[in-house]
Amino acid sequence: MSDHGSHEVAHRPAAGQELADPVADPGLPPHEPRLTDVDPKAADRAERQIAGMFGVATILVIAFVVLYLIVPRHSSFLNLGASNLALGVTLGGALTLIGAACIHWTRKLMSDHEIVQDRHFDRTTSESRDEAGETLKRAAVESALDRRKLLRRSLIGAMAALGLPVVILLADLGPLPGNKPAHTVWRRGVRIVNDVSNKPVRPEDIKLGQLVNALPANIEELKEGAEQHAAKAKAAVILVRMEEGDIRAMPNRRNWSVGGVMCYSKICTHVGCPTNLYERVTHHLLCPCHQSTFDLSDSGKVVFGPAARDLPQLPIMVDAEGYLVAQRDFTEPIGPSYWERG
């Protein structure tokens, strides 16, 4: 034990003496020039290869635009979407070739020399920023763009061509909705049907204080799928019945109800949640999402909550067989408000 202790003391450095590095700094290996550094023909050949990749990328971008315009969106090829396949191959190939060309350019033609940079604190000094600016300027010179015009022109052509897909794909943002949000499938004479039983509704089918969820009967005429679902989302309504003396209708809406039965859009004007929480005594309709509250006895006016617009009312009447039908479509856009509306 004592021998071991004396052995440790023997290997401790004296005061003020630093331990030597356990491994000597090997330094940088000798620089080996590339073939393109010593053979001008090899450099020119590399330049043509890079320019060729940029050129093919430009052709693929143009092919992307052409195929986007001529290939039907719902066509197929080998059980795959032909349009998606064509667009993916052309644009993906163009981006791959541009990336490969940049890598080849870096490895073959840009200046090849070793750089040693000491570690520094996270905060940079003004000298470091100036040095960074000089480095960027030097990199611009070392990139050889000023000396190799073919390389510069092919690069500019390929990058400029990449802007074409951006422009052409703007078509996928449309078509613009126009005035479609302001209209539903409700028309004069369209019967109101129960959204569960799909049966037409008579005024006497609705009890005092009752709320019934309903839809237009012509929904079934639409093709099943996205079109029908979109129409249902816009045209869904609620029917409520109250004492006729409780209705405080605006002058132009006095004939919009039938025997105390009123019809309103089911879609909240805040963010479009379905509303069907009805309070019989106050005639208030509550949206469960954000507590917007509408007074159905007073033309659907907002009495509480974040909704900024009254609940749209559908004018109704009865047909020759005594069923409730619409007088016309809604007279204002239904659903959540957006900036075009007041």
Residue frames relative to the residue before (quaternion, step in Angstrom):
aa qw qx qy qz dx dy dz
M 1.0000 0.0000 0.0000 0.0000 0.00 0.00 0.00
S 0.6828 0.4781 -0.2937 0.4679 3.58 0.91 -0.88
D 0.6303 0.5282 -0.3429 0.4540 3.59 1.05 -0.74
H 0.6469 0.5244 -0.3229 0.4496 3.57 1.00 -0.84
G 0.6422 0.5236 -0.3195 0.4596 3.59 1.01 -0.81
S 0.6746 0.4813 -0.3075 0.4677 3.58 0.88 -0.82
H 0.5989 0.5614 -0.3588 0.4442 3.58 1.18 -0.61
E 0.6439 0.5176 -0.3195 0.4642 3.63 1.03 -0.83
V 0.6573 0.5177 -0.3154 0.4477 3.57 0.92 -0.86
A 0.6361 0.5608 -0.3277 0.4164 3.54 1.04 -0.74
H 0.7406 0.4096 -0.2291 0.4809 3.58 1.14 -0.64
R 0.4952 0.6357 -0.4486 0.3866 3.59 1.20 0.13
P 0.4613 -0.6798 0.4802 0.3073 3.65 -0.96 0.80
A 0.5433 -0.6071 0.4698 0.3400 3.52 -1.16 0.60
A 0.6739 -0.4907 0.3542 0.4237 3.57 -1.25 0.39
G 0.8117 0.2319 -0.1970 0.4986 3.57 -0.92 0.99
Q 0.6251 0.5260 -0.3439 0.4629 3.58 1.26 -0.11
E 0.2683 -0.7739 0.5537 0.1500 3.66 -0.86 0.94
L 0.5270 -0.6160 0.4846 0.3288 3.51 -1.20 0.62
A 0.4535 -0.6711 0.5113 0.2873 3.58 -1.02 0.71
D 0.5977 -0.5522 0.4220 0.3997 3.61 -1.20 0.53
P 0.4923 -0.6796 0.4484 0.3077 3.59 -0.87 0.90
V 0.7733 0.1695 -0.1024 0.6023 3.61 1.17 -0.64
A 0.4313 -0.7097 0.4931 0.2592 3.56 -0.77 0.99
D 0.5495 -0.6061 0.4639 0.3399 3.55 -1.16 0.69
P 0.3106 -0.7905 0.4903 0.1956 3.60 -0.47 1.13
G 0.3988 -0.7154 0.4847 0.3069 3.60 1.20 -0.43
L 0.6307 -0.5318 0.4021 0.3972 3.55 -1.28 -0.05
P 0.4896 -0.6443 0.4834 0.3339 3.59 -1.03 0.70
P 0.6515 -0.5089 0.3700 0.4238 3.59 -1.18 0.38
H 0.4742 -0.6779 0.4839 0.2853 3.57 -0.96 0.84
E 0.1445 -0.7792 0.6066 0.0629 3.54 -0.92 1.02
P 0.3648 -0.7529 0.4995 0.2247 3.61 -0.50 1.09
R 0.4650 -0.6537 0.5205 0.2924 3.55 -1.19 0.59
L 0.6608 -0.4977 0.3736 0.4195 3.52 -1.30 0.31
T 0.6728 0.5008 -0.3022 0.4530 3.58 0.98 -0.79
D 0.6003 0.5586 -0.3673 0.4390 3.60 1.22 -0.28
V 0.7775 0.3378 -0.1651 0.5042 3.57 1.10 -0.70
D 0.7402 0.3355 -0.2000 0.5474 3.59 1.23 -0.36
P 0.3389 -0.7652 0.5080 0.2040 3.65 -0.32 1.17
K 0.6250 0.5405 -0.3562 0.4363 3.59 1.04 -0.68
A 0.6400 0.5140 -0.3241 0.4703 3.58 1.02 -0.77
A 0.6387 0.5171 -0.3284 0.4657 3.58 1.03 -0.75
D 0.6566 0.4965 -0.3131 0.4737 3.58 0.96 -0.83
R 0.6356 0.5241 -0.3315 0.4598 3.57 1.03 -0.76
A 0.6422 0.5120 -0.3183 0.4734 3.59 1.00 -0.80
E 0.6284 0.5320 -0.3343 0.4586 3.57 1.05 -0.78
R 0.6618 0.4957 -0.3149 0.4660 3.60 0.93 -0.82
Q 0.6256 0.5370 -0.3393 0.4530 3.58 1.04 -0.75
I 0.6690 0.4935 -0.2944 0.4714 3.57 0.93 -0.93
A 0.6602 0.4993 -0.3061 0.4702 3.56 0.92 -0.90
G 0.6224 0.5434 -0.3356 0.4524 3.58 1.08 -0.71
M 0.6558 0.4963 -0.3166 0.4725 3.57 0.97 -0.80
F 0.6319 0.5071 -0.3329 0.4825 3.59 1.03 -0.74
G 0.6580 0.5204 -0.3135 0.4449 3.57 0.99 -0.83
V 0.6579 0.4882 -0.3112 0.4816 3.59 0.93 -0.87
A 0.6120 0.5418 -0.3494 0.4580 3.59 1.06 -0.72
T 0.6357 0.5213 -0.3287 0.4647 3.58 1.00 -0.80
I 0.6484 0.5113 -0.3178 0.4661 3.60 0.96 -0.84
L 0.6542 0.5144 -0.3142 0.4568 3.59 0.96 -0.84
V 0.6286 0.5207 -0.3431 0.4647 3.59 1.03 -0.70
I 0.6446 0.5010 -0.3177 0.4823 3.57 0.98 -0.82
A 0.6344 0.5215 -0.3248 0.4692 3.59 1.02 -0.79
F 0.5862 0.5693 -0.3624 0.4483 3.59 1.08 -0.69
V 0.6755 0.4910 -0.2944 0.4647 3.58 0.86 -0.99
V 0.6667 0.5051 -0.3080 0.4534 3.60 0.90 -0.92
L 0.6883 0.4784 -0.2866 0.4639 3.60 0.86 -0.95
Y 0.5933 0.5650 -0.3638 0.4432 3.56 1.09 -0.65
L 0.7196 0.4571 -0.2445 0.4621 3.57 1.01 -0.83
I 0.7863 0.3732 -0.1841 0.4567 3.62 0.97 -0.76
V 0.6668 0.4911 -0.3255 0.4563 3.64 1.06 -0.55
P 0.4342 -0.6997 0.4957 0.2759 3.64 -0.68 1.01
R 0.5422 -0.6663 0.4073 0.3100 3.56 -0.92 0.90
H 0.7604 0.3768 -0.2050 0.4877 3.60 1.03 -0.70
S 0.4359 0.6805 -0.4805 0.3407 3.61 1.20 0.32
S 0.2482 -0.7737 0.5688 0.1271 3.56 -1.25 0.45
F 0.0662 -0.7587 0.6474 0.0289 3.52 -1.31 0.53
L 0.8241 -0.0674 -0.0199 0.5621 3.57 -0.56 1.23
N 0.6550 -0.5354 0.2821 0.4524 3.55 1.03 0.95
L 0.5953 0.5105 -0.3825 0.4886 3.57 1.18 0.54
G 0.5846 -0.5626 0.4405 0.3844 3.55 -1.21 0.43
A 0.3908 -0.7567 0.4695 0.2330 3.58 -0.41 1.21
S 0.6559 0.5170 -0.3277 0.4417 3.59 0.91 -0.83
N 0.6819 0.4780 -0.2954 0.4683 3.59 0.83 -0.96
L 0.6390 0.5299 -0.3250 0.4530 3.57 1.01 -0.81
A 0.6807 0.4911 -0.2932 0.4577 3.58 0.85 -0.96
L 0.6848 0.4773 -0.2917 0.4671 3.57 0.89 -0.90
G 0.6572 0.5186 -0.3163 0.4462 3.58 0.97 -0.78
V 0.6660 0.5011 -0.3084 0.4585 3.58 0.96 -0.89
T 0.7065 0.4701 -0.2868 0.4446 3.59 0.82 -0.92
L 0.7168 0.4226 -0.2740 0.4822 3.60 0.76 -0.94
G 0.6431 0.5133 -0.3287 0.4635 3.60 0.99 -0.76
G 0.6505 0.5114 -0.3172 0.4633 3.57 1.01 -0.80
A 0.6371 0.5280 -0.3284 0.4555 3.58 1.01 -0.79
L 0.6813 0.4757 -0.2972 0.4703 3.59 0.86 -0.89
T 0.6352 0.5289 -0.3302 0.4557 3.59 1.03 -0.78
L 0.6777 0.4880 -0.2978 0.4625 3.58 0.91 -0.88
I 0.6316 0.5130 -0.3454 0.4676 3.60 0.98 -0.72
G 0.6613 0.4972 -0.3108 0.4679 3.58 0.95 -0.83
A 0.6604 0.5004 -0.3085 0.4671 3.58 0.94 -0.87
A 0.6408 0.5246 -0.3263 0.4557 3.58 1.00 -0.78
C 0.6469 0.5127 -0.3245 0.4619 3.59 0.97 -0.79
I 0.6459 0.5051 -0.3225 0.4729 3.59 1.00 -0.79
H 0.6600 0.5025 -0.3059 0.4672 3.58 0.92 -0.90
W 0.6223 0.5409 -0.3190 0.4674 3.54 1.06 -0.79
T 0.6680 0.5032 -0.2963 0.4613 3.58 0.90 -0.91
R 0.7305 0.4514 -0.2469 0.4490 3.58 0.87 -0.94
K 0.7771 0.3847 -0.1905 0.4602 3.58 1.05 -0.66
L 0.8309 0.2771 -0.1040 0.4712 3.59 0.87 -0.88
M 0.6178 0.5313 -0.3768 0.4405 3.61 1.03 -0.53
S 0.6602 -0.5186 0.3586 0.4081 3.56 -1.18 0.54
D 0.1951 -0.7885 0.5797 0.0643 3.53 -0.98 0.96
H 0.3544 0.7017 -0.5561 0.2700 3.56 -0.34 1.24
E 0.5138 -0.6570 0.4680 0.2921 3.53 -1.20 0.63
I 0.1470 -0.7756 0.6106 0.0634 3.52 -1.10 0.76
V 0.1328 -0.7638 0.6284 0.0640 3.54 -0.97 0.91
Q 0.0310 0.7969 -0.6006 0.0579 3.56 -0.76 1.04
D 0.3751 -0.7340 0.5259 0.2097 3.52 -0.72 1.11
R 0.5509 -0.5921 0.4694 0.3544 3.54 -1.19 0.55
H 0.0908 -0.7953 0.5987 0.0291 3.53 -1.11 0.68
F 0.6541 -0.4963 0.3872 0.4195 3.53 -1.28 0.17
D 0.6615 -0.5237 0.3607 0.3976 3.57 -1.24 0.46
R 0.6936 0.4475 -0.2775 0.4916 3.55 0.98 -0.80
T 0.2561 -0.7830 0.5503 0.1363 3.54 -0.80 1.03
T 0.4156 -0.6964 0.5326 0.2420 3.51 -1.14 0.68
S 0.6644 -0.4782 0.3742 0.4357 3.54 -1.26 0.18
E 0.6084 0.5483 -0.3574 0.4488 3.58 1.09 -0.67
S 0.6531 0.5161 -0.3186 0.4535 3.56 1.01 -0.83
R 0.6491 0.5059 -0.3256 0.4654 3.55 0.99 -0.76
D 0.6304 0.5133 -0.3352 0.4762 3.57 1.01 -0.74
E 0.6438 0.5246 -0.3177 0.4575 3.53 1.02 -0.83
A 0.6271 0.5333 -0.3329 0.4599 3.57 1.05 -0.77
G 0.6434 0.5206 -0.3233 0.4588 3.56 1.00 -0.79
E 0.6525 0.5007 -0.3101 0.4769 3.54 1.01 -0.81
T 0.6190 0.5481 -0.3397 0.4483 3.56 1.07 -0.73
L 0.6480 0.5112 -0.3169 0.4673 3.57 0.98 -0.83
K 0.6465 0.5084 -0.3249 0.4670 3.57 0.98 -0.81
R 0.6588 0.5065 -0.3071 0.4639 3.53 0.99 -0.86
A 0.6301 0.5357 -0.3313 0.4541 3.57 1.07 -0.78
A 0.6205 0.5412 -0.3449 0.4506 3.56 1.06 -0.72
V 0.6599 0.4897 -0.3039 0.4820 3.54 1.05 -0.76
E 0.7001 0.4882 -0.2719 0.4445 3.56 0.92 -0.94
S 0.5632 0.6135 -0.3910 0.3920 3.59 1.19 -0.37
A 0.3701 -0.7692 0.4428 0.2743 3.57 1.31 -0.29
L 0.3564 0.7523 -0.4926 0.2537 3.60 1.20 0.28
D 0.6593 0.5197 -0.3240 0.4362 3.57 1.02 -0.71
R 0.7230 0.4379 -0.2456 0.4746 3.58 1.15 -0.59
R 0.7493 0.3404 -0.1877 0.5361 3.59 1.12 -0.62
K 0.2151 -0.8321 0.5020 0.0961 3.54 0.08 1.34
L 0.6106 0.5574 -0.3579 0.4341 3.60 1.02 -0.75
L 0.6522 0.5159 -0.3063 0.4633 3.55 0.98 -0.90
R 0.6726 0.5057 -0.2982 0.4506 3.55 0.89 -0.97
R 0.6935 0.4834 -0.2943 0.4459 3.58 0.84 -0.92
S 0.6631 0.4961 -0.3180 0.4616 3.59 0.94 -0.80
L 0.6253 0.5287 -0.3359 0.4655 3.60 1.06 -0.73
I 0.6637 0.4984 -0.3085 0.4648 3.57 0.89 -0.93
G 0.6485 0.5255 -0.3215 0.4473 3.59 0.98 -0.81
A 0.6722 0.4972 -0.2998 0.4593 3.57 0.93 -0.92
M 0.6883 0.4727 -0.2933 0.4656 3.60 0.88 -0.88
A 0.6349 0.5145 -0.3370 0.4676 3.59 1.05 -0.70
A 0.6402 0.5327 -0.3256 0.4476 3.57 1.02 -0.78
L 0.5926 0.5817 -0.3695 0.4170 3.60 1.09 -0.58
G 0.5939 0.5695 -0.3772 0.4251 3.58 1.16 -0.33
L 0.5487 0.6359 -0.3947 0.3726 3.60 1.19 -0.44
P 0.6618 0.4836 -0.3397 0.4613 3.68 0.81 -0.80
V 0.6071 0.5543 -0.3638 0.4381 3.58 1.03 -0.69
V 0.6841 0.4748 -0.2851 0.4746 3.57 0.94 -0.91
I 0.6987 0.4856 -0.2855 0.4409 3.58 0.83 -0.97
L 0.6642 0.5105 -0.3123 0.4480 3.60 1.05 -0.68
L 0.4727 0.6550 -0.4546 0.3753 3.58 1.22 -0.12
A 0.5582 0.6111 -0.3913 0.4023 3.58 1.19 -0.47
D 0.6284 0.5467 -0.3401 0.4365 3.60 1.14 -0.56
L 0.5725 0.5724 -0.3913 0.4376 3.59 1.23 -0.14
G 0.7130 0.4157 -0.2416 0.5103 3.58 1.23 -0.32
P 0.5422 0.0061 -0.7791 -0.3146 1.48 -2.41 -0.41
L 0.5985 -0.5657 0.4195 0.3819 3.53 -1.19 0.50
P 0.5621 -0.6538 0.3896 0.3237 3.60 -1.00 0.76
G 0.2790 -0.7738 0.5260 0.2160 3.59 1.15 -0.46
N 0.7529 -0.3445 0.2624 0.4957 3.57 -0.85 -0.97
K 0.3007 0.7870 -0.4962 0.2098 3.60 1.22 0.34
P 0.6440 0.5253 -0.3618 0.4224 3.66 0.89 -0.71
A 0.6573 0.5248 -0.3155 0.4393 3.60 1.17 -0.45
H 0.7447 0.3658 -0.2085 0.5177 3.62 1.22 -0.11
T 0.1619 -0.7509 0.6324 0.1001 3.54 -1.26 0.59
V 0.6582 -0.5068 0.3699 0.4161 3.60 -1.29 -0.18
W 0.4368 0.6826 -0.4779 0.3389 3.59 1.23 0.07
R 0.0371 0.7724 -0.6314 0.0576 3.55 -1.01 0.93
R 0.6637 -0.4817 0.3748 0.4325 3.57 -1.23 0.26
G 0.8158 0.2451 -0.2027 0.4830 3.55 -0.86 1.01
V 0.5052 0.6354 -0.4425 0.3810 3.63 1.23 -0.09
R 0.3950 -0.7443 0.4913 0.2204 3.56 -0.71 1.09
I 0.3835 -0.6826 0.5765 0.2338 3.50 -1.28 0.62
V 0.0705 -0.8130 0.5779 0.0013 3.58 -0.69 1.12
N 0.5702 -0.5760 0.4690 0.3508 3.53 -1.23 0.62
D 0.4384 -0.7396 0.4421 0.2555 3.60 -0.75 1.01
V 0.6492 0.4788 -0.3270 0.4924 3.62 1.27 -0.08
S 0.7868 0.3122 -0.1544 0.5096 3.57 0.72 -1.09
N 0.3012 -0.7759 0.4897 0.2597 3.58 1.27 -0.43
K 0.4669 0.6624 -0.4516 0.3732 3.57 1.15 0.58
P 0.5444 -0.6091 0.4538 0.3559 3.61 -1.05 0.67
V 0.3287 -0.7594 0.5406 0.1515 3.55 -1.13 0.74
R 0.2176 -0.7364 0.6275 0.1289 3.52 -1.09 0.89
P 0.6344 -0.5335 0.3730 0.4169 3.65 -1.11 0.42
E 0.6872 0.4956 -0.2916 0.4439 3.59 0.97 -0.82
D 0.5501 0.6065 -0.4015 0.4103 3.61 1.25 -0.19
I 0.6932 0.4462 -0.2627 0.5014 3.59 1.21 -0.46
K 0.3113 -0.7660 0.5380 0.1642 3.53 -0.68 1.12
L 0.6421 -0.5221 0.3947 0.3992 3.54 -1.25 0.42
G 0.8146 0.2065 -0.1843 0.5097 3.56 -0.78 1.08
Q 0.5543 0.6231 -0.3840 0.3963 3.58 1.28 -0.04
L 0.1988 -0.7415 0.6270 0.1326 3.57 -1.22 0.59
V 0.0794 -0.7940 0.6026 0.0070 3.57 -0.87 0.99
N 0.3172 -0.7240 0.5821 0.1908 3.57 -0.92 0.95
A 0.0135 0.8346 -0.5454 0.0764 3.57 -0.76 1.01
L 0.2130 -0.7466 0.6201 0.1129 3.52 -1.44 0.27
P 0.5435 -0.5712 0.4699 0.3969 3.60 -1.22 0.17
A 0.5458 -0.6456 0.4251 0.3234 3.58 -1.01 0.81
N 0.6605 0.5371 -0.3222 0.4140 3.61 1.04 -0.63
I 0.3837 0.7101 -0.4945 0.3226 3.61 1.24 0.14
E 0.6621 0.5318 -0.3120 0.4260 3.57 0.99 -0.84
E 0.5973 0.5740 -0.3670 0.4231 3.59 1.20 -0.33
L 0.6099 0.5644 -0.3509 0.4316 3.58 1.21 -0.40
K 0.5864 -0.5773 0.4425 0.3565 3.53 -1.22 0.55
E 0.4909 -0.6658 0.4736 0.3025 3.56 -0.89 0.95
G 0.5823 0.5609 -0.4379 0.3932 3.52 -1.05 0.80
A 0.8396 -0.1904 0.1346 0.4906 3.53 -1.19 -0.61
E 0.6412 0.5393 -0.3375 0.4290 3.59 0.96 -0.83
Q 0.6923 0.4734 -0.2827 0.4656 3.57 0.88 -0.93
H 0.6449 0.5202 -0.3246 0.4563 3.59 0.97 -0.82
A 0.6515 0.5116 -0.3205 0.4594 3.58 0.96 -0.82
A 0.6504 0.5120 -0.3171 0.4629 3.58 1.00 -0.83
K 0.6445 0.5166 -0.3228 0.4621 3.60 0.99 -0.81
A 0.6500 0.5353 -0.3213 0.4332 3.56 0.95 -0.87
K 0.7191 0.4332 -0.2511 0.4818 3.59 1.06 -0.68
A 0.7670 0.4201 -0.1981 0.4427 3.58 0.98 -0.87
A 0.4282 0.7112 -0.4734 0.2945 3.63 1.20 -0.08
V 0.0468 -0.8078 0.5872 -0.0222 3.57 -0.93 0.96
I 0.2709 -0.7089 0.6153 0.2134 3.52 -1.39 0.11
L 0.2166 -0.7439 0.6192 0.1276 3.54 -1.17 0.72
V 0.0025 0.7809 -0.6246 0.0121 3.58 -0.94 0.87
R 0.1915 -0.7689 0.5969 0.1259 3.52 -1.21 0.57
M 0.0411 0.7848 -0.6152 0.0627 3.53 -0.93 0.95
E 0.6645 -0.4607 0.3788 0.4502 3.56 -1.28 0.12
E 0.5224 -0.6618 0.4344 0.3168 3.56 -0.85 0.94
G 0.6357 0.5448 -0.3299 0.4362 3.59 1.10 -0.61
D 0.6317 0.5346 -0.3328 0.4521 3.58 1.24 -0.35
I 0.5871 0.5986 -0.3699 0.4003 3.59 1.20 -0.36
R 0.1023 -0.7772 0.6204 0.0234 3.56 -0.80 1.11
A 0.0203 0.8488 -0.5253 0.0571 3.54 0.48 1.23
M 0.5224 -0.5927 0.5082 0.3428 3.52 -1.21 0.57
P 0.6825 -0.5204 0.3082 0.4104 3.61 -1.10 0.59
N 0.7303 0.4246 -0.2553 0.4703 3.60 0.91 -0.83
R 0.6976 0.4467 -0.2780 0.4863 3.62 1.26 0.05
R 0.3797 0.7654 -0.4647 0.2325 3.58 1.18 0.18
N 0.7312 0.3661 -0.2435 0.5216 3.60 1.15 -0.40
W 0.4503 0.7092 -0.4361 0.3226 3.59 1.22 0.40
S 0.7139 0.3863 -0.2495 0.5280 3.62 1.20 -0.20
V 0.2567 -0.7505 0.5923 0.1417 3.55 -1.31 0.38
G 0.8489 -0.1221 0.0560 0.5113 3.57 -0.50 1.21
G 0.7304 -0.4110 0.2330 0.4933 3.59 1.02 0.77
V 0.5669 0.5674 -0.3894 0.4529 3.58 1.29 -0.02
M 0.0427 -0.7963 0.6031 -0.0158 3.57 -0.80 1.07
C 0.2250 -0.7740 0.5834 0.0999 3.56 -1.16 0.67
Y 0.0049 -0.7987 0.6001 -0.0441 3.56 -0.83 1.06
S 0.5928 -0.5285 0.4625 0.3941 3.54 -1.28 0.36
K 0.4196 -0.7114 0.5105 0.2392 3.54 -1.05 0.80
I 0.6344 0.5712 -0.3095 0.4190 3.58 1.24 -0.39
C 0.4265 -0.7113 0.5039 0.2414 3.56 -0.69 1.13
T 0.4325 -0.7210 0.4859 0.2387 3.56 -1.01 0.81
H 0.5185 0.6175 -0.4360 0.3997 3.60 1.23 0.21
V 0.8011 -0.1512 0.1214 0.5662 3.59 0.40 -1.20
G 0.6690 -0.5714 0.2925 0.3746 3.58 1.17 0.44
C 0.3731 0.7193 -0.5091 0.2902 3.62 1.11 0.42
P 0.5061 -0.6290 0.4785 0.3454 3.63 -1.14 0.50
T 0.1677 -0.7930 0.5812 0.0725 3.57 -0.88 0.94
N 0.2299 0.7779 -0.5671 0.1431 3.60 -0.83 0.95
L 0.4616 0.6361 -0.4776 0.3926 3.58 1.17 0.56
Y 0.0108 -0.8498 0.5219 -0.0729 3.55 -0.07 1.37
E 0.1934 -0.7626 0.6093 0.0991 3.55 -0.98 0.95
R 0.4039 -0.7730 0.4380 0.2177 3.54 -0.37 1.30
V 0.6812 0.5198 -0.3175 0.4061 3.61 0.81 -0.94
T 0.7807 0.3299 -0.1696 0.5028 3.59 0.83 -0.99
H 0.3415 -0.7471 0.4849 0.3001 3.59 1.30 -0.36
H 0.4239 0.6979 -0.4673 0.3390 3.56 1.15 0.60
L 0.2013 -0.7490 0.6215 0.1107 3.54 -1.11 0.80
L 0.1826 -0.8119 0.5518 0.0540 3.59 -0.70 1.14
C 0.3087 -0.7095 0.6021 0.1972 3.55 -1.00 0.87
P 0.3986 -0.7588 0.4579 0.2359 3.64 -0.62 1.03
C 0.5954 0.6072 -0.3721 0.3719 3.61 1.14 -0.42
H 0.8358 -0.0063 0.0622 0.5455 3.58 0.68 -1.08
Q 0.5439 -0.6922 0.3483 0.3221 3.55 1.28 0.58
S 0.2704 0.7183 -0.5824 0.2678 3.58 0.98 0.70
T 0.1303 -0.8096 0.5719 0.0219 3.56 -0.88 0.99
F 0.1236 -0.8009 0.5856 0.0160 3.54 -0.91 1.03
D 0.3286 -0.7273 0.5701 0.1953 3.56 -1.04 0.82
L 0.2621 -0.8090 0.5091 0.1326 3.58 -0.27 1.28
S 0.6206 0.5334 -0.3568 0.4507 3.59 1.16 -0.37
D 0.7443 0.3408 -0.1839 0.5442 3.58 1.26 -0.34
S 0.7127 -0.4908 0.2513 0.4336 3.59 0.70 1.17
G 0.6315 -0.5849 0.3301 0.3875 3.60 1.11 0.66
K 0.2743 0.7960 -0.5033 0.1946 3.59 1.14 0.53
V 0.4982 -0.6379 0.5027 0.3036 3.55 -1.16 0.71
V 0.0884 -0.8048 0.5858 0.0361 3.59 -0.82 1.01
F 0.7990 0.0211 -0.0146 0.6007 3.59 1.25 -0.25
G 0.7417 0.4536 -0.3086 0.3859 3.53 -1.28 0.48
P 0.7039 -0.5192 0.3146 0.3687 3.56 -1.32 0.11
A 0.4788 0.6688 -0.4613 0.3326 3.62 1.16 -0.23
A 0.2742 -0.7940 0.5283 0.1238 3.58 -0.90 0.95
R 0.7494 0.3300 -0.1951 0.5398 3.60 1.24 -0.24
D 0.5570 -0.5936 0.4640 0.3494 3.55 -1.17 0.63
L 0.5547 -0.5943 0.4598 0.3573 3.55 -1.22 0.47
P 0.4467 -0.7104 0.4637 0.2843 3.64 -0.64 1.02
Q 0.2379 -0.7712 0.5793 0.1143 3.56 -1.01 0.89
L 0.2940 -0.7449 0.5755 0.1660 3.55 -1.03 0.87
P 0.3517 -0.7346 0.5317 0.2323 3.62 -0.66 1.00
I 0.0710 -0.8220 0.5650 -0.0096 3.60 -0.78 1.04
M 0.0517 -0.7511 0.6570 0.0396 3.50 -1.40 0.30
V 0.4483 -0.6469 0.5161 0.3379 3.61 -1.23 -0.19
D 0.4017 -0.7063 0.5271 0.2490 3.57 -1.13 0.68
A 0.7688 -0.3771 0.2507 0.4516 3.57 -1.30 -0.09
E 0.7070 0.4304 -0.2588 0.4980 3.61 1.14 -0.50
G 0.5946 -0.6230 0.3469 0.3716 3.58 1.26 0.18
Y 0.5194 0.6278 -0.4266 0.3925 3.61 1.22 0.26
L 0.5290 -0.6202 0.4784 0.3267 3.55 -1.19 0.62
V 0.0334 0.7822 -0.6197 0.0541 3.56 -0.93 0.98
A 0.5558 -0.5984 0.4614 0.3466 3.55 -1.29 0.33
Q 0.4334 -0.6646 0.5426 0.2758 3.55 -1.15 0.65
R 0.7555 -0.1309 0.1420 0.6260 3.55 1.15 -0.80
D 0.6532 -0.4465 0.3954 0.4666 3.56 -1.29 -0.23
F 0.6791 -0.4223 0.3723 0.4710 3.58 -1.29 0.06
T 0.4091 -0.7241 0.5046 0.2318 3.56 -1.05 0.74
E 0.7533 0.2284 -0.1682 0.5934 3.59 1.29 0.08
P 0.6256 -0.5353 0.3872 0.4150 3.63 -1.15 0.41
I 0.3034 -0.7370 0.5745 0.1863 3.54 -1.07 0.79
G 0.6934 0.5027 -0.3361 0.3918 3.56 -1.29 0.16
P 0.7745 -0.3698 0.2461 0.4503 3.55 -1.35 -0.06
S 0.5109 -0.6505 0.4737 0.3024 3.53 -1.13 0.67
Y 0.0439 -0.7627 0.6424 0.0600 3.54 -1.21 0.49
W 0.7645 -0.4801 0.1937 0.3840 3.51 -1.28 0.49
E 0.6021 0.5699 -0.3843 0.4062 3.61 1.10 -0.49
R 0.6697 0.4776 -0.3008 0.4825 3.56 1.15 -0.53
G 0.5312 -0.6244 0.4640 0.3357 3.55 -1.19 0.46
